[in-house]
Amino acid sequence: MSELKARPRVKPVGGRWLTNTLGTGGADPPRGFNSFISYWRAQTGVANPACYAAGCPGAGTGGGHVKLAGSAVTALAKFDWWIVPACSRHNKRSSCGSYKAKPGVLAVSVEAGVGDRLRALPAEGKKLIAAFMGKHHL
């Protein structure tokens, strides 16, 4: 029996606060894609996106994993992972930051495998501690 996969959701998130999902650097892109940004481009039809973070002039050269949450604390209650175009600064491995998305930004849902989620757990715990200490980077 073949496994049915949900079609990725594309959601407008302009003006919303998004929180980086840590520990996703080793995650595998969806089958048929060589990177998360190529997956995002295929789902949105946007070839050369800008970085999602408001006020950032950078290009969205990477697919940043985020949760649709305004802080590290509220992100713990969110289980869906989303991809947004991010520059290297806003897609940094150590960033616990929450950033407001520019108007017109689209987020694309991405399925996270059990292994990917397990690898992200220690980083999510560190992020929570950093958030309570008022830090935005580990």
C-alpha positions in Angstrom: 0.0 0.0 0.0 1.4 3.4 -0.9 1.8 6.1 1.7 -0.3 9.2 1.2 1.6 12.5 1.9 -0.2 15.7 2.7 0.3 18.4 0.1 2.5 21.2 1.4 0.6 24.2 2.7 1.6 27.7 1.6 0.6 30.3 4.1 1.0 34.1 3.9 2.8 35.2 7.1 3.7 38.8 6.4 3.5 40.9 9.6 3.6 37.8 11.9 6.4 36.9 14.3 8.3 33.7 13.4 10.7 31.8 15.7 13.7 29.9 14.4 13.7 26.2 14.9 17.1 25.1 16.1 18.8 21.8 15.5 17.5 21.5 11.9 20.9 22.0 10.2 21.1 18.2 9.5 17.5 17.8 8.4 17.0 16.2 5.0 15.0 18.2 2.4 11.9 16.6 1.0 12.4 13.9 -1.5 13.1 15.3 -5.0 14.8 18.5 -3.7 18.4 19.2 -3.0 17.8 22.0 -0.5 15.0 23.5 1.5 15.1 26.7 -0.5 14.6 24.8 -3.7 11.6 23.1 -2.1 10.2 26.6 -1.0 10.8 28.0 -4.5 8.9 25.0 -6.1 5.9 25.4 -3.8 5.6 29.2 -4.1 6.8 29.8 -7.7 9.1 32.6 -6.4 12.6 32.4 -7.9 14.6 35.0 -6.1 13.1 35.8 -2.7 14.3 38.3 -0.2 15.0 37.3 3.4 11.8 37.0 5.3 13.0 39.2 8.3 11.6 42.7 8.4 14.3 45.3 7.9 16.8 42.9 6.4 18.1 43.8 2.9 19.6 40.3 2.4 18.5 37.7 -0.2 16.7 34.6 0.9 19.4 32.2 -0.1 18.6 29.5 2.4 15.4 27.7 3.5 15.0 28.7 7.2 13.1 26.4 9.5 10.6 28.4 11.6 7.6 27.9 13.8 4.7 30.4 13.6 5.2 31.7 17.1 6.3 34.9 18.6 8.9 33.5 21.1 10.9 30.5 22.0 8.5 29.8 24.8 5.3 29.8 22.7 7.2 27.9 19.9 7.4 24.9 22.2 3.7 24.4 21.9 3.9 24.4 18.1 4.7 21.2 16.2 4.5 22.3 12.6 7.7 23.2 10.9 7.6 25.8 8.1 10.2 27.0 5.6 10.8 30.6 4.8 13.5 32.2 2.6 16.3 33.4 4.9 19.7 35.1 4.5 22.7 33.5 6.3 22.3 35.9 9.3 18.6 35.0 9.9 19.2 31.3 9.2 22.0 30.9 11.6 22.4 27.7 13.6 22.7 29.5 16.9 19.9 32.0 16.5 17.1 31.7 19.0 15.6 34.8 17.5 12.0 35.6 16.7 11.7 38.0 13.8 8.7 39.8 12.3 8.1 38.7 8.7 8.1 41.3 5.9 4.8 41.9 4.1 4.1 39.4 1.4 6.3 36.6 2.9 5.1 33.0 2.3 5.8 30.1 4.5 5.7 26.5 3.2 4.9 23.6 5.5 7.4 20.8 5.6 7.1 17.3 7.1 9.7 16.6 9.7 10.8 13.0 10.2 11.1 11.4 13.6 14.9 11.5 13.4 14.9 15.2 12.5 12.6 16.0 15.4 14.8 14.0 17.8 17.9 15.8 16.7 16.2 19.1 17.2 15.1 18.4 20.8 18.3 19.3 22.6 18.6 22.5 20.7 15.0 23.4 21.5 15.7 22.9 25.2 18.8 25.1 25.0 16.7 27.7 23.2 14.1 27.8 26.0 16.8 28.3 28.6 18.4 31.1 26.5 15.0 32.7 26.1 14.4 32.7 29.9 17.8 34.4 30.3 16.9 37.0 27.7 19.4 35.9 25.1 18.8 35.6 21.4 21.8 33.5 20.5 23.2 30.4 22.1 
